[in-house]
Amino acid sequence: MAIVVQKYGGSSVADVEKIRLVAERVARTRQEGKQVVVVVSAMGDTTDELLALARSVCENPSRRELDMLLTAGERISMALLSMALNALGVPAVSFTGSQSGIITNEAHTNARIVEVRPQRVFQALDEGKVVIVAGYQGVSRTREVTTLGRGGSDATAVALAAALGAEACEIYSDVDGVYSADPREVPGALRLDELSYEEMHALAESGARVLNAQAVEFARRAGVILHARQTFGSAAETRIGPADPWDRRVVGVASEGSLIGIRIERGAPGLVARLRELGVPTQELWVEGEGGASFLLSKERVVDWPAVVEDLRGRGASAEDGLGTVSVVGTGMDEDARMLERFLEIVGEQRPRRVTASRHRLSAWIPEEARSRLAVELHRAFLEEAAA
């Protein structure tokens, strides 16, 4: 029987009624003759609530203990969904990340999956059960519980799909696919029917929240086709897979805020090693002349960012708060000088700290307060006016 992996985000399992509806959808998929593995996020805002609870006890909790606490959210979701399926007469069993064989490195709160050992998952499927897996978490080779950072449940789902040889990986959320921009900020945003792995990865790296960048990279390497769908309502979707590398097009505009610019001076050795030791994800790393470097640090992706910034300052780095990024994403972005000229014309008034051009995106570091307005202007210039 073919295996299908389905991932349901926090909004899809936000309350008991939604969990029951997800159980009914999973049961229908099983009735179609599929073996089903379901990956779930924590209910609604549970992760944020747990993080706030930790900070009410300790201003700067240890990353290890945060992982022990935060993984509780997904465990609640997995157990409740398993109960709901069994109540429908569908045999189901729930597994934590470690029980399902998700092996990670040791970077607490921002771990990366390094291996999947899904023996227990295969065994349960062979017994005719639906398998529910807690997303966002795993275990290191030193047997430490770890979490995968923002959007980590996507990475769990795709890694499992690859390890299980699944025919599809379906990512369910409260939107019916991937849009050309955030519809909450850009009124002209349109749903995209298809994206290449590279385009989706560039969107995710630029701040689009529909899919996790690590998950897209897993999918590309394993050849897993992704389907981004809405849990309740629309039957539309966005399909993410391989594409003609010679297509030239603009697919979207993405932006991200709550960023801090970190500059490492030549006379501050050991800072990059310290970042790796802390397991801090860095964005847009720039290596500069005479041994200097700069990068962006996300407040949303680094749970203890104030302590990290203070640590780096103590080692000779400088920090600039209040930054954001805006990016135009597509294929062949570095092949048309007119695109770069138009991009610079729009973002130039903000005196961007950095502008980068690659095959799949044009990106600029800008003041955070200009982010939403520039996203609207870039979308109008590169997608709406071009279509017209």
N, C-alpha and C positions, 0 to 999 in steps of 0.2 A: 504494500500500500504506500502511496505517496505521502510524504511528510510535509506539512505546512506549519510554518512558525508565524504566530500572530503576536504582535506587541501592542499593549494597551497603555496609553499614558495616564497621568494622574487625573485629568479631567474625565476620562472614560470610566474610571472606577471611583469617582469622587464620593459616592454614597451607596447605601445598600441597594437601592432601586436600580442604579446604573450597573452595579455588579451583577444583579439578576439578569439585566438585559444583555450584558456581555456574555454571561453563561448561556443564554439562549442562542446567541450568535455562534458561539463556539460549538454548541450542540448541533446546530444546523450544518456547520462545516464537517463535523464528524459523520453526520448522517449522509453526507455526499460521498462517503467512502475514503475520507482522508484520516491519516494519523495526525493529531494536532498537539503542538507544543505551544503554550501560551506564556509570554513574558509580561509581567505587570510592574508598573511603577507604584509608588506609594499613593494613597488616596488623597486627592485634592492637594491641599497645602500642608500635608503632614510633615514633609521634610523640612520646610521652612519653620514650622511650629517646633519641631524637635531641635532645630538649630538654635532657635530663640530660647528654648528651655535650657539648653546647654550653656548659653551665654548668661542666663540669669543666675546660674550656679557659679560660673567662672568666666571672667572676661576673655580669657584666652585659653580655652580648653585644648588638651593635647589632641593631635590628629588621630592617634590610635583610638582614644576613647570616643571621639566623634564618630568614627567608623562603627564602633560597637553600638552606638546609640542610633545613628541614622539608618542602619540596615533594618531596624525594627519596622520602619514604615512599609517596606516592600513585603516583609514577612506577614504583616497583617493582611495586605491585599491578597497575597497568594493563598493564604489559608481560607479567607472568606470566599474567594472565587471557587476554590476546590469544594467547599461545603455547598455552594450554590449549584454546582454541576452535579454533585452526588444527589442533591435533593431532586434534581430533574431525572434521576435514573441513569446519569452518565458517570461511569466510574472515573475518578480523577484522583491525582495525588500531587501534593505540592512539595517543591524542593527549594532550599536556599541556593544562593549562588555557589557556595562551596559543595553542597550535596550534588549539584548538577555538573560539577567538574570545571567551573570557571576558575582558571589559574591565572593570577596576575603578578605583576612586579610588586615591590614593597612600598610604593609611594602612597601613603595613606591620604585619603580624600581625593586623590587624582590618579589612581592606579590605571595601568593599561593591561589589557588581556594579553597574555603571552602564549597561552595554550588552553585547549578545551578537552576534557576527558569525560565524554558523555555516557559512560557505561550504564549508570543508573537510569538515565533518560531512555536509552535504548531498551533496557530491561522492562521498564514500566510500559513503554509503547508496545512491546511484544506481549505484555499481559492484557492489552486492550484498553489501557487507560489513557486519558488525556493528562498530559504533564503540565503543571503550572510551575513556572520558575520565577523566583524573585529577581527582578532586574537590578541594575545599578551596583551589583556587589559581586565579590568573589573571595578567593583566599590566596594568599601568597605561598610560595614554596616553603616558607618558614612557619606556615599554619596561622598566619595573622589574617583576621577579617579585614577586607579592604572595600572601599567604594570607588566608583569609576568616574566621578565628577559629573558636571552638568550634562544631562542627556544620556547618561551612561546606560540606561535601559535599552536604548537603541543598539548600543554596542553589544550588549548581552544577546539580544535577539539575532543580530546578524552573525555573530560568532557561533552561536548554536546552529543557525541555519547552515552555515558552512560546514561545521563539524558533523552534522547529521545528514548532509547531502539533501537538504530540503528542496522541493521544487519551487517554493516561493517563500518570501519573507514579507509579511504584510504589516505595515506600521500604521496603527490607528490612533487618531487624535480628534480634536474638536474642529479641525478644518479639513476640507475635502481635497487635499493635495498640497502641492507647493505652488506658491504664487510668485509673480514677478517682483513683488515687494510686499512689505507688511501691510495688509489691507487696513489695519487700524491707523496707519500713518499716511498711506498713499492711496487716495481714493480711486486712482486709475489702475490699481493692481489687478492682474488677470491670472487665472489658474493656468498652469503649464501642463500640457498633456504628457510630455516626455522630456527627460533630461538625461544627459550623459553622466556617468560617474564623476567625471572631472568637473563638470559644471555644478553638480550638486555639492561636491566637496568644497568648491570655491565659495558657493553661497553659504554653506555651513561655517566655514572658516571666517567668513566676513560678518557673521552675526545672525544669519537666518536660523530660526529656532525649530524648524520642522523636523530636521534630522541632525544627528550628531556626526561630526566630521570623522571621528574614528570609525564609526559604524559604516560610513560610506566607503572608507578606505578598505575595511574588511570585505565589504561586498565586492568591490572592484577586484581585489586580489583573488577572491574565491569564485568570481563569476556569478554571484547571487543576485537575481533580479529583485529589486525593491518596489513595493507598491505602497504609496502614501495615500491613505484613505481616511474618510470621516467615519467615526464609530456609529453615530446615529444621524440619519437623514440622507444626505446626498449619496448617490451611487458612483459619482465621478471619482477619478483618481489621477495621480501622477505616477508614471512608470519611470524608474531610474535603472539604466543599464548601459551597455556599450553603445557607442555611436560612431558615425563616420568622423575620423579625426580631422578631415579637411573641411568640414562644415564651418562657415564663419557666420556667427550671429551673436546678438546680445539677448540674454534670457532674463536678466533681472538686476535689481539694485538691492543691496543689503547694507545695513548699518549696525553699529554697536556702540553703546555708551558705557559709562562707569569704568573707564580705562585710566591707567596711570602710566605715564612715560618714564621709563627708568634708563638712565645713562650711566654706563660703566666707563670710568676713565682709564687711561693706560696704566696709571700707577695704582690700580686696585686689583691686584691679582687674586685669583681664587673665587671670584664672585660667581662665575658660571658653574664651577664645581659645587658651590654652595646652593645654587638654585636646583641643581640636579639632586643634591642631598635632600633638599626640602620637598622635592617632587612638584615644583611649581611650574605650571604650563606657561610658556612665554609665547607671545604672538609677535609677528612681524619683526624678527630679529635682524638688526642691521649691524654689520661689522664695519667699523669706520677706520679711517686712517690712523696710523701710529698706535694700533692696538686697542682703540676704544670700541664700544658697541652700545647699542640702545635697543630697547624692545618695549612692548606694551604688556602690562599686567592687568588682568581683569578682576575687578572686585567681586563679580558674580561667580567666577570660576575658582577663586582662591578664598576659602572660607575664613582664613586667618590673615587676610591681606594687610591689616595695620601692623601686625607683628612682623610680617615678611618685609614690608617697606622699611620699618625701623631697623631691622637686621641688616638690610642692604645699605641703608644710609650709614650705619655704624661701620661698614666695611669700605666706605668711600664712594658709594654711588649717589647720584642725585635723582630726585623724583619730581615729576610735574603732574599734578592731579588735574581733573576736569577735561580729559581728552575723550574723543570718540573717533570712529572711523566711518567712512562711506566708501562703497565699492560698486563698480559696474562690472557685472559678471557675464561671461559668455565664452565663445571660442574664437581664437584668432585676435584677441584684444590688442596684442602688441604688433600687429601687422598693418595697421591702418593709422598713419600719423594724424589724420583728421580726427579720429576718436580721441587720441590723447590730447590734442589741441582743444577740443570741445570740453573734455573733462577738466583740463587745467583752467579754462575760461570760467567754468561754473564754480569750481572750488577755490580758485585763486584769490578771491576777495578775502577769504578767511586765513590767508597766509599759512597754508598747511605745513606742519612740521616735517612730514615726509610724503612723497608721492612714489608709488611703485607701479610698475607695469610688467605683467607676465602674460602668458598665452591665454589664461583664463580669467584675469581680472585686472582692472585699474583701481587702485586704492589710495586713499589719502588719510593721514592723521589730521584731525581738525578739532577745534574747540567743541566740547560736547553740546553746548547750547545751540550750535548751528546744525547738528546732525539731522534732525527730522526735516527741516526746511530743505537742506541740500539733497536729501533722499527724494523728496517730491520733485525738485528741479531736475535732478539727474534722470529720474524715471520719465519725466515729461520729454526731456531732450533725446534720450537714447531709445525709448520704447514707444511712447505715445505719438510723438511727432514723426518718428521714423515709420510707424505703421500707417499714419495718415498720409 
